[in-house]
Amino acid sequence: MRLNIINWITGCFVLLTISNSCKNDYADLKEGTTDHGYHFIWARNEKTPVVKPGEVIFFNAELYVGGVLERRSQDLGRTMKKLLEPKDSLLVGTKKVPIDQFFPIAEVFYYVSKGDSIIIDKTGMYKPEDSLKTKEITWKISILDIKPVKVVEEAEAKRLEKLEKDKEIWEGTRRAVETNFGLYLKDIEDGNKLGYTSYTKSNVKVVILKPGMGLKPVLGEKVRFHFYAKHAKLGLVEESYSRGNPEQIIVGAFALNIGIEEGLLEIPKGSKAMLFIPAKIANISSKIPSAIPEGTTLEIFIDLLEDEPEY
């Protein structure tokens, strides 16, 4: 149970609370029970039709263990999606054993429509490593959109086509950043061609090389950016340009690196900037290898994009 839940958590989650969902288009709160006994409460949007097999559900979710928020999809910086299969596809054999790793959510999906908010309670028990007691698992789900699978597939094909074109463009930018990286550092050392310099609470130095016209991001906001991280002795550590697709995160969720996310709060959108992250902060990361020598600094070029992410 624990492994199945934790493994799937890393791929999904987020939500609007039920209390705020029962207004305007919503009828009174409803209760229901799935075929396998999972109890749920939801605010039903009466103006939208119930999802049908063959449609794709776009959703956010939150996972609570013992009433405490454990994980949420917004920390991944993207909206989750799932193709609704016929009910029989969730079961195997005469014993009707569920094969979906997040079966409670999968069953509830057959009752929802666009705009619904759902709480699925009593879906199982889990014993955290730091707890002497098992705790109840609860999901909160928000249905953001429902689209036919053909529409989603066409949109995905266009996205991949655009990504390939973007890779060519960003590869040129990557080469330029690679060539000019040393010049950026020299300009900073000499105090030339700079915007302003600031420091975050973790002592990350932020230097604006080219100011953008946008506002600075705020906590909880989605941003997209490219980065090029280099170390004086290690050389290139990590970069995003060769992937073509910019990094997309929610600032403050710390899904990438504390130093980078603190630095982003100091950079207006559309800006190009340099971050100087102390090793003890640089090594607390989910993306950048944790091998920065103690007492040294990781240098990162940031290209913060102005456009808003789309799910």
Secondary structure, 3 states (H helix, E strand, C coil): CHHHHHHHHCCCCCCCCHHHCCCCCECCCEEEECCCCCEEEEECECCCCECCCCEEEEEEEEEEECCEEEEEHHHHCCCEEEECCCHHHHEECCCCEECCCCHHHHHHHHHCECCCEEEEECCCEECCCCCCCCEEEEEEEEEEEEEEHHHHHHHHHHHHHHHHHHHHHHHHHHHHHHHHHHHHHHHHHHCCCCCCEEECCCCCEEEEEECCCCCCCCCCCEEEEEEEEEECCCEEEEECHHHCCCEEEECCCCCCEHHHHHHHCCCCCCCEEEEEEEHHHHCCECCCCCCCCCCCEEEEEEEECCCCCCC
